[in-house]
Amino acid sequence: MKFHKTKELKGELSVPGDKSISHRAVMFGSLALGTTEVTNFLQGADCLSTIDCFRRLGIEIKNGPEKITIHGKGLDGLSAPSSILDAGNSGTTTRLISGILAAQPFESVLTGDDSIKSRPMRRIMEPLTMMGADIVSLNGNDCAPLRITGKKLHGIHYRSKVASAQVKSAILLAGLYADTVTEVTEPVISRNHSEIMLGTFGAKVWTKGTTAFIEPRPSLKGAKINVPGDISSAAYFIAAGLVVPGSDILIKNVGINPTRDGILKVAKAMGGNIELLNVNHVGEPTADLHVTYSRLHGITIEGDIIPTLIDELPVIAVMAAAAQGTTVIKDAAELKVKESNRIDVMVEYLSSMGCCITGTEDGMIIEGGRPLTGSIIDPHADHRIAMSFAIASLVAEGETEILNSDIVSISYPSFYSDLRNLYG
Ligand code: S3P
């Protein structure tokens, strides 16, 4: 798809439902007894992979236009899959479902696309094996495909080296089936959607500092879940509104959970005008975000804030390229093991657009303020890279072409039409 520099972006939009919360609603609804109804579910390819896996495990899931309905069968209601489980491109599906499969009285094989088959799974294999699970990487490279043979599990206290909600959630889900309380301590707190939603379904989950605890064998009951708009999807429009001169955008009903809101803090620290309207603190907090064009300046982004904006760092790099001065991103080595190596890909293609950017071991250094020019971008089959460069193209002279641009359907199928609607 081809893009050109644009005049101001104006109008309002609602971004689709949160990806992390949508996955969890399907998974936890499947393990709960009774009916779960989910509204504003993200119809992205990743979440559809989660639905497909749970259907193969014997759960009836109706994906209707207004809501999805899950007929959960309780903690012991899954049945042996008739075929290989395919998580597609979804790391969340792969890692979270592994925690569930580790405790089932049957064997499963879990695979995904080429990206999933190269992403690190040792991080979940290690703690789940400590709990008693039998997980084998079939290619012997600590990646999918995984053969998971369910076992009786015991509670552990796991100290994770990485701040990862996928790792934490896999262990907590296995902890539902353990013999004693399970604890996970993270170096820095990661997104806490599992803790919140497991509580909604009736699990006993609590936290102390950066440790999450779960009691085994709760009776989970079906619930109604309304998924807030995804702040990771809103991030592209936050960035667009801030960097395209004259812009004025209202993004409605965005999740602003404090374990996810680092983009708001960073945008403000860079000098961005973002106003939070209609703030609602019931359940997962939400707000409407009013974003207007701002003269951004570079900052240093490091430490505890990183897990709260890990998926937004590619588009933050675009904001940094448009800002005056230097932005330093540190403590973000996790970027190398996402859907692509997001440090290498951002450095390669922002450089190709004329930005002065250097990759480091755990981040990037961006000298902002140079004019950008159009380029040909290969997003390396990474949805967030494609959307980040669509935003960069809006301030670049000439034409930008994004190859394989429909990869955005992983997390935001209507991204290009939502963007076009703001052109005026
Ligand atoms: C997610 C956690 C994060 C994030 C991913 C979704 C989740 O991954 O990058 O897009 O839903 O738990 P990590 O847990 O690997 O940091």
Residues whose N, C-alpha, C, O or C-beta is under 5 A from the ligand:
A	BS01	S3P	S20 T92 A163 S164 A165 Q166 V167 I310 D311
